[in-house]
Amino acid sequence: MQKLFYYSFFFLILIVGCKSKEKATTQSFPQTDGIEKLAITEQEEIKFQELFFAGSKEKLLGNRKQASEYFEKALAINPNAAVVWFELALIKDAQQNLTEATLFAEKAVTLDPENKWYLLLLGDFYKNLRRYDDASEVINKMIALNPENIENYYELASVHILNNDLKKAIAVYDGLEKKYGPKEDIIIQKQKIYLEMNNTDAAIDEIQKLVTAYPGQVKYLGVLAELYQKVGESEKALETYKKINEIDPNNPFVQLSLAEYYERAGEKENAQKALRKAFENPDLDIDTKIKILLNFYNITEREKSELDFALELNELCIEAHPENPKGYAMYGDFLFRGGKFNEAIEVYEKVLAFDKSRYLVWNQLLMATSEVEDYERMASASKEALELFPSLPSFYFFNGVANYQLKDYKQSVNAFETGKEFVFDNPTLKMQFFSNLGDAYYGLQKHPQAFENYQKALDIEPNNPYILNNYAYYLAELNQDLEKAAEMSKKSNELAPNNPSYLDTYAWILYRLSNFEEAKKLMEKAFASGGKSPVLIDHYGDILYKLGNTKEAKENWEKAFEKDPNIEGLKEKIERGSLDEE
């Protein structure tokens, strides 16, 4: 509509401007069928022009109400001025009053039936009102005025389609085809209509016209093959694909089409063969390849058997596009999914050598280093990532975890404290920062800060068994608030039953509370649940010693020492044959 609006203002300047040059004392407006000829004085003509230009100015300024008032006053002088009715129609349309807009447009067309802009506007209104018969009548008038304008024919066919009069639409396209030959857009539209009419033979015949008219264009053979496949003529589809392959054997899109065909036919080996050929072709753009690989990525989430073939396609993609980081990034994700974390790390590092701005790749790299517990690499990579993305909390989190595992508790605390300030609207992540701060502060022997952060984490997620366990265990280690520790540990075991580590914590707290028999039962349950940690065995030895089983206690201390000779005080207990507290 905006195009019409600006045209109308330019158009009225020409019309009204030309009339103002006339020297007659009266102005005569053209007479159309059924409309009485009207003569006005020169003075009235001047007033008409003033009102018209005033209305046009207000319209340009967006003051539709004032514009309408000026136009209506102009009509009071000359009700046969088609351009004013046209302008009012545009205003009513802008005001969402389509009914009145249509009436005004009809008036403009009645007064000036050969004006293509008035006809075009009225045709649009009829379409919007779903008055398709009226719209087609208007478009036919436009065709009669300018039979060489091809766009009017397309518009007429479109109206027939909207009116579900498909035969008339076909007739329009037939006329265009007769005049201009088998143009692609005409044929494709006819094919679509025939399919809508369930006339598949006619649809196929239409595409055959393009194949015959343009024998060197394999894309039309491709359209034909797809059409055969769509209508269930699989053998003809395959025959057509093979013909394309003979004409253009290096066309990767043909290979993709063949792969799709074989996949539908259940011929998996042939489908994979065609895909390999397409992927090794550098003429197939990498974005298309990545799109296919993403589909495989979704499939391999459910069907691990497809992973090896997906990795093979990734390798072919990289060979065809060795300088494009997209292929490497996708390959890294597949390696990660397949549990090949060290290989994934190497690939992600290649991606970052191309482009360090990919924060998602940094994230994947850090996750892979976490999986293989390469904390030195995680610490250095997260540090570099933070230099590039200083406001992303996840990189602070990885840095904090890495330094904690490397026993650099000070740096770990710094990372967690800084990173938590960048967490917004994510209580789960905030909770994880507080929980890890508790661990890191405990490593620094800053026990009040450790317990304060554990409590903040529990305030967010009170039923988190991991935090309940760690908080309770460290209280037990310090022999502090044991009743509170016992309550938290009991809760963690209710939330996550049969966890050896949590059972050990509860047993150790009961040991501190001198409830040795119950502590022994819990430790035995921990072993039955798969507990093999040297710390558990050491604790069990202490419990047995308290119950008077000194021989078994020493045996367990020796087992724990074999697994980990660095447990504090363990060697001395074995040498003494007793607890140091004695």
Secondary structure, 3 states (H helix, E strand, C coil): CHHHHHHHHHHHHHHHHHHCCCCCCEEECCCCCCCCCCEEEHHHHHHHHHHHHHHHHHHHCCCHHHHHHHHHHHHHHCCCCHHHHHHHHHHHHHCCCHHHHHHHHHHHHHHCCCCHHHHHHHHHHHHHCCCHHHHHHHHHHHHHHCCCCHHHHHHHHHHHHHCCCHHHHHHHHHHHHHHHCCCHHHHHHHHHHHHHCCCHHHHHHHHHHHHHHCCCCHHHHHHHHHHHHHCCCHHHHHHHHHHHHHHCCCCHHHHHHHHHHHHHCCCHHHHHHHHHHHHCCCCCCHHHHHHHHHHHHHHHHHCHHHHHHHHHHHHHHHHHCCCCHHHHHHHHHHHHHCCCHHHHHHHHHHHHHHCCCCHHHHHHHHHHHHHCCCHHHHHHHHHHHHHHCCCCHHHHHHHHHHHHHCCCHHHHHHHHHHHHCCCCCCHHHHHHHHHHHHHHHHHCCCHHHHHHHHHHHHHHCCCCHHHHHHHHHHHHHCCCCHHHHHHHHHHHHHHCCCCHHHHHHHHHHHHHCCCHHHHHHHHHHHHHCCCCCHHHHHHHHHHHHHCCCHHHHHHHHHHHHHHCCCCCCHHHHHHHCCCCCC
